[in-house]
Amino acid sequence: MVRVVAALIRKGNTFLICQRPAHKTRGLLWEFVGGKVEPGETKQEALVRECREELDVEISVSDVFMQLVHEYPDMTVELTLFNSEIRSGTIRMLEHNDIKWITTAEIDNFDFCPADKDILKKIKEEF
């Protein structure tokens, strides 16, 4: 099982989503910024590193918004989504194909990674 972390970053009534690069697995699907937890890292440390590598921002990681296990055909992921906030820096698109701030009303306009479906349902209910 692959441990994966992601950030739920909010701005007003919107939240940040990122489109995976075309050449990667599940290319061009939308997701939350984040990635794999490396050996020796805590989940929080991994999320800070991933946001630095992918968006060139420093974040503060808060509590867990949701955690789940999802089985893809090629791997099983344990996904932990943390409430997070950008502390410093201006978002730069270093890894993704596109980045957007969306409202809950716009969720259905985007094709998300399957592991995010239950998270998006919870976001719709709680935002």
N, C-alpha and C positions, 0 to 999 in steps of 0.2 A: 504494500500500500504506500502511495506517495502522499506525503504531508504537504498540503498547499495552503497558503495564507493569502488573504485579499483584504483590501481596504474599502470600507464604505465611507466615502468622503462627501460631505454635504456642503452646499452653499445656498442659503435661503431655503427655498422649497425644491431645490434640484440636487441631484447627486451625480458623481462622475462615473462615466463608463468609457471603456477603451475597446477598440476593435483590433483583434489579433492580426498579426502580419499574415499575408496571403500564403507564405511559404511554410508556415508552422502547422502542426496538427490543429484541427478545428479552425483553420485559417478563415479570416474575415468574420468570424462570429464575434459577438460583443461579450465583454466580461468586466469584472472589477479589476483594478490594478493589483498586481501581486505576483506570486510565483511559488516555487518549491522551497521548502525549508532544507537548508544544507546541514550536513552533519556538524554537530557542535553548536548550532544556533538555536536560540529559543524561537518560538513562532513570532514574537514581537520583533526580535532582532532581524529575522528574515524579512518581515514586512517593511521595516525601515530601509533595509538594503535594497529591496526590490523597487520601492518608490523612488529611491535615489537613482538607481540604474535605469529605470524606465521613464521617469518623469522629471528627474533632476530637481526634486523637492525633498525637504526634510519634513517628516510627519511626526506627530505624537500619536501613539496607539493607546486606545482606551479599552473599554470592555468588549466582550464577544457579542456581536449582534446575532450570529447564528453559526452553528457547526453541523456538518452533515457528511455522510459518506456517499459517494456516487461511483457507480461502476460504468466505465466506458468500455467499448470493445477491446481497447488496447491497454487499459490500466484502471486501477481503482484508486480514487483520490479521497483523502480525508480533507475536506475544505473547511477552514475556519475564517469567517468574515468578521473583521474587527471594526468597530466604530473608530474612525481616525480623523485627524485634522491636519491640514497643511500648516506647519510652523513657520517655514521660510522657503524662499525660492519662488520662481515663476515656472509654471508647468511648461515643459518642453517635451515634444513628442520624439523620444529617443528610440523607442521600440515598436510602438503600435502604428497601425495603418491610419487610425483616426481616433479622436478623443472628443467626447461631448458631455455637456451638462444637461441632464434631462429631468423632467418631472415624472411623477408616477403615471400621469395620464398618457405619457409618451412611450411607456415601456413596451407596449404591444407593437410599436413601429420598428422594433429592432429584433434581430435574430440572435439570441443569446446562447452561450454554451449550455448544454443540457444540465450541467451540475448547478447552474444558477436559477433554474426554474422555481424551486421551492423558496429560495431567498427572495426572488422578485415578488412572489405571492405575499410573503410576509411584509415586504416593503410597502406593497399596495395597501395592506391592512393597517399598518402602523403609521404611515406618514400622513 
